[in-house]
Amino acid sequence: MSTTDLDPDSYTDMLACVQAFHDKHDFKNTGGEELTYRIALMAEELGEISACVTKGKANEALAEECADLFILLVGTAIAADFDLRQAFWDKMNKIMKRDAKMVNGRIRVSEFRD
């Protein structure tokens, strides 16, 4: 699949591209879609994002690491067979109804328990 023919604003094209990547490397049959493994990969990417921020790396490096995490998230939705786009909108609708609180000088939007 050539990425030059895809709409960069289309989630459907992003999903198809990640699926093509999974298919190319046969992730389904080689352990690449095993969920515990994917969680470990996401934790690794989050560590790389953290390193970009704490070490003051360029925004380009941060963007690349965030893209790695996004690709892993989309791939996890493929592996677990759920619609990430729908999950996103369901969660946004839920969190938009929440109140915010200041906690230790920073804003938090969460399901606060009394």
C-alpha positions in Angstrom: 0.0 0.0 0.0 1.4 3.3 -1.0 0.9 6.1 1.5 1.0 8.7 -1.2 -2.4 7.7 -2.5 -4.1 8.0 1.0 -6.0 10.9 2.5 -3.9 12.1 5.5 -7.0 13.3 7.2 -8.9 9.9 6.9 -9.0 7.6 9.9 -10.2 4.9 7.5 -7.0 5.3 5.5 -4.9 5.3 8.6 -6.6 2.1 9.8 -6.1 0.5 6.4 -2.4 1.4 6.4 -1.8 -0.1 9.9 -3.7 -3.2 8.8 -1.5 -3.5 5.7 1.6 -3.2 8.0 0.2 -6.0 10.2 -0.5 -8.1 7.2 2.9 -7.5 5.7 4.6 -8.8 8.8 1.9 -11.4 9.5 1.4 -10.1 13.1 -1.7 -12.2 13.5 0.3 -15.4 13.2 3.7 -14.3 14.7 2.7 -12.9 18.1 2.6 -9.3 17.0 -1.1 -9.0 17.9 -0.8 -10.6 21.3 -2.2 -8.0 23.7 0.3 -8.3 26.6 3.1 -7.9 24.1 1.4 -4.8 22.6 1.0 -3.3 26.1 4.7 -3.7 26.7 5.4 -2.0 23.3 3.1 0.9 24.3 4.8 1.3 27.6 8.1 1.4 25.8 6.9 4.1 23.5 5.5 6.1 26.4 8.9 5.9 28.0 10.4 7.3 24.7 7.8 10.1 24.7 8.7 10.9 28.3 12.4 11.0 27.4 11.7 13.5 24.6 10.0 15.8 27.1 12.3 15.4 30.1 15.5 15.6 28.0 14.2 18.6 26.0 14.4 16.9 22.6 13.1 18.6 19.5 9.4 18.6 18.7 10.1 16.4 15.6 11.4 13.6 17.9 8.3 14.0 20.2 6.0 13.9 17.2 7.7 10.7 15.9 7.4 9.0 19.2 3.7 10.0 19.6 3.1 8.7 16.0 4.7 5.4 17.1 2.3 5.2 20.1 -0.7 6.1 17.9 0.2 3.4 15.4 0.4 0.9 18.2 -3.0 2.0 19.6 -4.6 1.6 16.1 -2.9 -1.8 15.8 -4.2 -2.8 19.2 -7.8 -2.0 18.1 -7.1 -4.2 15.1 -5.7 -7.0 17.3 -8.5 -6.8 19.8 -11.2 -6.3 17.2 -12.8 -3.1 18.3 -13.7 0.1 16.6 -11.2 2.7 18.0 -13.0 5.5 16.3 -16.3 4.6 18.0 -14.5 4.1 21.3 -12.9 7.6 20.9 -16.3 9.2 20.4 -18.0 7.2 23.2 -15.2 8.3 25.6 -15.2 11.9 24.5 -19.0 12.1 25.0 -18.5 10.7 28.5 -15.6 12.9 29.6 -17.2 16.1 28.2 -19.9 15.7 30.9 -17.3 15.6 33.7 -16.4 18.4 36.0 -12.8 19.5 36.5 -11.0 20.1 39.8 -7.6 21.6 40.6 -5.5 18.9 42.2 -2.0 19.9 43.5 -2.1 23.0 41.4 -3.0 21.2 38.1 -6.4 20.7 36.5 -7.9 17.2 36.6 -10.9 16.0 34.7 -11.8 12.6 36.1 -14.6 10.6 37.7 -14.0 12.0 41.2 -15.1 9.9 44.1 -16.1 11.4 47.4 
